[in-house]
């Protein structure tokens, strides 16, 4: 059931023209913050984390449970969506490696 929900989310995002495979969840959060003109420092303050933590995440760091919790609690992001984005990115990377070896 959860796998079907994840696939539905991926399909909906793909239909919106969002490239899910080129970047992890941090990239999409970075775009969200930029579109709303929310600085990394302001986001970090709202979430009660250090600016370096949010910067590390949006510049390619892996999604942690704590980050997913904070993004859900303070910005309303679905935890399922965040981990689906992260998984799609990692799956793509592994598939690309398999194709080249």
C-alpha positions as CSV (number, residue, x, y, z in Angstrom):
1,X,0.0,0.0,0.0
2,X,2.7,2.5,1.0
3,X,4.6,1.6,-2.2
4,X,1.5,2.5,-4.3
5,X,1.2,5.8,-2.4
6,X,4.9,6.6,-3.1
7,X,4.4,5.8,-6.8
8,X,1.3,8.0,-7.0
9,X,3.4,10.9,-5.4
10,X,6.2,10.3,-7.9
11,X,3.8,10.2,-10.8
12,X,2.1,13.4,-9.7
13,X,5.4,15.3,-9.3
14,X,6.6,14.0,-12.7
15,X,3.4,15.2,-14.3
16,X,4.2,18.7,-12.8
17,X,7.5,18.6,-14.6
18,X,9.6,18.0,-11.5
19,X,12.8,16.0,-12.2
20,X,12.9,13.6,-9.3
21,X,16.1,11.8,-10.2
22,X,18.7,14.6,-10.5
23,X,18.6,15.7,-6.9
24,X,17.6,14.5,-3.5
25,X,14.9,16.0,-1.2
26,X,17.3,18.8,-0.1
27,X,17.3,20.2,-3.6
28,X,13.5,20.4,-3.7
29,X,13.5,22.0,-0.2
30,X,16.1,24.5,-1.4
31,X,13.8,25.5,-4.4
32,X,10.8,25.7,-2.0
33,X,12.7,28.1,0.3
34,X,14.0,30.2,-2.6
35,X,10.5,30.6,-4.2
36,X,9.2,31.8,-0.9
37,X,12.2,34.0,-0.3
38,X,13.0,32.2,3.0
39,X,16.7,32.3,3.8
40,X,18.5,29.2,5.1
41,X,19.1,31.1,8.3
42,X,15.5,32.0,8.8
43,X,14.4,28.4,8.0
44,X,17.0,27.1,10.5
45,X,15.7,29.5,13.2
46,X,12.1,28.4,12.7
47,X,13.1,24.7,12.9
48,X,15.4,25.2,15.9
49,X,18.5,23.9,14.1
50,X,21.8,25.4,13.1
51,X,22.2,27.2,9.8
52,X,25.0,24.8,8.9
53,X,22.6,21.9,9.3
54,X,20.1,23.3,6.8
55,X,22.9,24.4,4.4
56,X,24.4,20.9,4.5
57,X,21.0,19.4,3.7
58,X,20.0,21.7,0.8
59,X,23.4,21.4,-0.8
60,X,23.3,17.6,-1.1
61,X,23.2,16.1,2.4
62,X,21.1,13.1,3.1
63,X,17.6,13.4,4.5
64,X,17.6,12.4,8.2
65,X,14.6,11.5,10.3
66,X,15.2,14.6,12.3
67,X,15.2,16.9,9.2
68,X,12.0,15.2,7.9
69,X,10.4,15.7,11.3
70,X,11.3,19.4,11.4
71,X,10.2,20.0,7.8
72,X,6.9,18.4,8.5
73,X,6.3,20.1,11.8
74,X,7.3,23.6,10.7
75,X,6.5,23.7,7.0
76,X,3.9,20.9,6.5
77,X,6.0,18.7,4.2
78,X,4.8,15.1,4.1
79,X,7.4,12.8,5.5
80,X,6.3,10.2,2.9
81,X,7.0,12.7,0.2
82,X,10.4,13.7,1.5
83,X,11.6,10.1,1.8
84,X,10.0,9.2,-1.6
85,X,12.0,12.1,-3.2
86,X,15.2,10.9,-1.5
87,X,14.6,7.3,-2.4
88,X,13.9,8.1,-6.1
89,X,17.2,10.0,-6.2
90,X,19.2,7.1,-4.7
91,X,17.5,4.5,-6.9
92,X,18.4,6.5,-10.0
93,X,22.0,6.8,-9.0
94,X,22.3,3.0,-8.4
95,X,20.6,2.3,-11.7
96,X,23.0,4.6,-13.5
97,X,26.0,2.9,-12.0
98,X,24.6,-0.5,-12.9
99,X,24.2,0.7,-16.6
100,X,27.8,1.8,-16.8
101,X,29.5,-1.2,-15.2
